[in-house]
Amino acid sequence: MPRKGLFRTKIADYTAMLASGLMSLDEFEPRILSRWVVEAIKRVSQTLVDEGEEGNLYCRLCGKGPYTRKGMYLHLVRVHNSTLVDLVTVESERIYSSSKRVKA
């Protein structure tokens, strides 16, 4: 697998794990990604899921559900994989550009 594909896979995987609650924000510290990408993953993952009655999870991207935590993770990775990567890419570029403006 080319390097770019590996990073896209990891970004989607980390985002889906955080969004579904399979991994907590405290546990999330990947060393292979830049700090802007890590921050973008954290921000995007907090906007992807609604929690309904009885702890069921619903996808904010397409409205489907209810899902268990693992079911939500699988749904996000299988159905919205490229969307997750695109959302994180846009958010990380926004974070990076705003951090450059602050330093200047």
N, C-alpha and C positions, 0 to 999 in steps of 0.2 A: 504494500500500500504506500503510495507517495506520501511525503511528509504533510502536504497540505490537506490531504484526505484524513490523515490521522488527527490533525488538530481540529478539523471540522467535526469529526466523530467525538472527540473528547469534549469539545465545547457543547455540543448538543447533549451529550451524556451528563455532564456536570449540571447543566441548566435544568434538565428534566429531573435529575435526582434531587436538587434543591427545591424545585417547584413542587414536587410530589411529596416532599417531606421524608424521603428515604435517607437523606443526609441533612444534617443541621448546618447552619452557617458557621458554627464554632468548629465543626469538623472539616470544613472546606478550606484547604490551603494547598492548591496544586503548585508545584515548583516549576513546571514547564511552561506556564503561561505568564504573560506580563501582568503587572498590577492593574493596568487599565482594563484588560480582558477579564481578570478576576472580579473587579468591581462591577463591570458590565454584566457578568453572569449573575452576580448577586442581585443587582437591581432588576434585571429582566425576569429572573425566576420568581420574584415576589409579585409579579403582575400577571402570571399565567393561570392561576388556579383560584377558584372560589370554593370555599368550604360550605356545604349545605347542612341540612339537618342530619343528625346522627353521625357526623364526621365524614359524610360522603363528599367526594371531590368532583368538581365540574370544570371543564376546560373553558377558559375565557376566549380562546382563539376561535372555537367552533361551536361552543355551547353544549357539547356532548357530555354525558355523564348519566348517572353517578358512577364513580370509580372508587376503588380502594386505592391506597397509596401506590402499590405495585402496578395496579391497572392504569393509573394516571401516568406513571413513569413510562410504561410500555406504549400507551396512546401517544404521548408527546414525542417519544423517540421514533415510533413507526409512522405516524401521520404528519407530524409537524417538524421533522428533522431539519429540513432546509430553512424553514421559517425561524426556528430557534437560532440557527447560525446567523441568519440575516439580522435578526433583532439584536443579538449580541454584538455583531460587527458594527452596526450603526451606533449603538450605545457606547461601545468602546472608542469609536472615532470621536464621538461627541465629548466623552470624558477627556480623551487625550488633547483635543483642541482647546478645551476650556482650561486644562492644566497648563498648557503652553501660554495662554493669554494671561494667566495669573502670574507666571514667572517673569513675563516681559515687562 
